[in-house]
Amino acid sequence: QVQLGESGGGLVQAGGSLRLSCATSGDTFESYGMGWFRQAPGKERDVVAAISANGRSTVYADSVKGRFAISRDNAKNTVYLQMNTLKPEDTAVYYCAARLYGIRAYSDPAMYHVWGQGTQVTVSS
């Protein structure tokens, strides 16, 4: 199965931008639906954005619509999360996840069976 590695997290001021990357290896990337999730201390892991295996379907959390964009580059076996106009409430550990035969963009974390280790995003006010 695919292995995942996130990068791009860090500390940014409110209103700033970050781009997260999730590089994959070990299997056919274009067969996997991909998702970005986040978890803040004391809270559940929730979807941020997801994209289907063919890239034609996406889904976003209401709180990030218009600010974040998920994309995938099947030639580079990588999925991205562009985050703009960041807010302090976006502070969390961000996880990349993969689902084999992801024909849709799935927002339920239970639909994913491969997870990365996470990358911290901290937005200061």
Kinemage of the C-alpha trace (Angstrom):
@kinemage 1
@onewidth
@group {chain A} dominant
@subgroup {mainchain}
@vectorlist {calphas} color= white
{ca gln a 1} P 0.000 0.000 0.000
{ca val a 2} L 0.973 3.648 -0.292
{ca gln a 3} L 3.121 5.428 2.298
{ca leu a 4} L 2.503 9.091 3.110
{ca gly a 5} L 4.754 11.931 4.215
{ca glu a 6} L 3.499 15.421 4.998
{ca ser a 7} L 5.559 18.590 4.852
{ca gly a 8} L 5.044 22.336 4.767
{ca gly a 9} L 3.660 23.020 8.212
{ca gly a 10} L 4.976 25.760 10.447
{ca leu a 11} L 4.234 28.996 12.254
{ca val a 12} L 2.513 31.800 10.374
{ca gln a 13} L 0.745 35.006 11.302
{ca ala a 14} L -2.982 35.385 10.837
{ca gly a 15} L -3.775 36.319 7.251
{ca gly a 16} L -0.753 34.459 5.934
{ca ser a 17} L -0.479 31.404 3.714
{ca leu a 18} L 1.045 27.945 3.792
{ca arg a 19} L 1.123 25.075 1.345
{ca leu a 20} L 1.130 21.561 2.701
{ca ser a 21} L 2.432 18.695 0.612
{ca cys a 22} L 1.846 14.994 1.008
{ca ala a 23} L 4.286 12.884 -0.945
{ca thr a 24} L 3.371 9.262 -1.528
{ca ser a 25} L 5.303 6.171 -2.447
{ca gly a 26} L 4.876 2.437 -2.744
{ca asp a 27} L 1.723 2.038 -4.809
{ca thr a 28} L -0.283 3.473 -7.680
{ca phe a 29} L -1.063 6.981 -6.495
{ca glu a 30} L -3.746 7.605 -9.087
{ca ser a 31} L -5.842 4.803 -7.584
{ca tyr a 32} L -6.125 6.589 -4.253
{ca gly a 33} L -8.588 9.147 -3.056
{ca met a 34} L -6.790 11.596 -0.794
{ca gly a 35} L -7.810 13.747 2.115
{ca trp a 36} L -6.473 16.353 4.484
{ca phe a 37} L -7.694 16.246 8.065
{ca arg a 38} L -6.808 18.250 11.131
{ca gln a 39} L -6.937 17.738 14.852
{ca ala a 40} L -6.612 20.434 17.482
{ca pro a 41} L -5.876 19.578 21.128
{ca gly a 42} L -8.931 18.080 22.811
{ca lys a 43} L -10.905 17.912 19.581
{ca glu a 44} L -11.785 15.221 17.092
{ca arg a 45} L -10.018 14.724 13.796
{ca asp a 46} L -12.102 16.470 11.141
{ca val a 47} L -11.935 16.755 7.392
{ca val a 48} L -10.363 19.852 5.894
{ca ala a 49} L -10.542 18.843 2.239
{ca ala a 50} L -10.636 15.705 0.123
{ca ile a 51} L -10.145 14.839 -3.517
{ca ser a 52} L -11.144 11.823 -5.550
{ca ala a 53} L -8.654 9.559 -7.278
{ca asn a 54} L -9.297 11.176 -10.671
{ca gly a 55} L -9.188 14.679 -9.214
{ca arg a 56} L -12.624 15.602 -10.512
{ca ser a 57} L -14.410 15.641 -7.169
{ca thr a 58} L -13.487 17.670 -4.108
{ca val a 59} L -15.073 18.430 -0.778
{ca tyr a 60} L -14.246 21.089 1.801
{ca ala a 61} L -15.128 21.824 5.374
{ca asp a 62} L -17.409 24.861 5.550
{ca ser a 63} L -14.862 26.671 7.695
{ca val a 64} L -12.210 26.608 4.959
{ca lys a 65} L -14.273 27.101 1.806
{ca gly a 66} L -12.899 29.959 -0.249
{ca arg a 67} L -9.606 29.965 1.681
{ca phe a 68} L -8.123 26.491 1.145
{ca ala a 69} L -7.646 24.492 -2.036
{ca ile a 70} L -6.772 20.825 -2.429
{ca ser a 71} L -5.056 19.581 -5.564
{ca arg a 72} L -3.107 16.566 -6.741
{ca asp a 73} L -0.276 15.995 -9.167
{ca asn a 74} L -0.347 12.374 -10.241
{ca ala a 75} L 2.951 12.772 -12.100
{ca lys a 76} L 4.631 13.708 -8.794
{ca asn a 77} L 2.569 11.353 -6.619
{ca thr a 78} L 1.739 14.290 -4.393
{ca val a 79} L -1.347 15.970 -3.000
{ca tyr a 80} L -1.303 19.579 -1.869
{ca leu a 81} L -3.305 21.801 0.428
{ca gln a 82} L -2.965 25.507 -0.297
{ca met a 83} L -4.061 27.457 2.750
{ca asn a 84} L -4.697 31.178 2.432
{ca thr a 85} L -6.011 33.818 4.816
{ca leu a 86} L -5.114 31.631 7.762
{ca lys a 87} L -6.840 32.191 11.079
{ca pro a 88} L -5.777 31.252 14.624
{ca glu a 89} L -8.583 28.676 14.659
{ca asp a 90} L -6.813 26.838 11.823
{ca thr a 91} L -4.107 25.865 14.312
{ca ala a 92} L -3.922 22.067 14.456
{ca val a 93} L -1.957 19.045 13.421
{ca tyr a 94} L -2.752 18.376 9.770
{ca tyr a 95} L -2.837 14.814 8.500
{ca cys a 96} L -2.795 13.426 5.003
{ca ala a 97} L -4.848 10.275 4.372
{ca ala a 98} L -5.374 7.867 1.496
{ca arg a 99} L -8.107 5.484 0.427
{ca leu a 100} L -7.626 2.890 -2.284
{ca tyr a 101} L -10.170 3.119 -5.113
{ca gly a 102} L -11.303 6.514 -3.921
{ca ile a 103} L -13.892 7.162 -6.610
{ca arg a 104} L -15.345 10.019 -4.583
{ca ala a 105} L -14.013 12.678 -2.257
{ca tyr a 106} L -14.704 11.219 1.174
{ca ser a 107} L -15.067 13.497 4.204
{ca asp a 108} L -15.408 10.718 6.791
{ca pro a 109} L -11.994 9.841 8.288
{ca ala a 110} L -13.222 6.254 8.781
{ca met a 111} L -13.158 5.829 4.992
{ca tyr a 112} L -9.362 6.192 4.905
{ca his a 113} L -6.993 3.395 5.795
{ca val a 114} L -3.571 4.976 5.346
{ca trp a 115} L -2.446 7.995 7.363
{ca gly a 116} L 0.607 10.183 7.520
{ca gln a 117} L 2.302 11.233 10.739
{ca gly a 118} L 0.989 14.777 10.620
{ca thr a 119} L 2.475 18.244 10.403
{ca gln a 120} L 1.865 21.073 12.854
{ca val a 121} L 0.309 24.304 11.623
{ca thr a 122} L 0.262 27.189 14.096
{ca val a 123} L -1.383 30.493 13.262
{ca ser a 124} L -0.601 33.375 15.586
{ca ser a 125} L -2.961 36.296 16.099
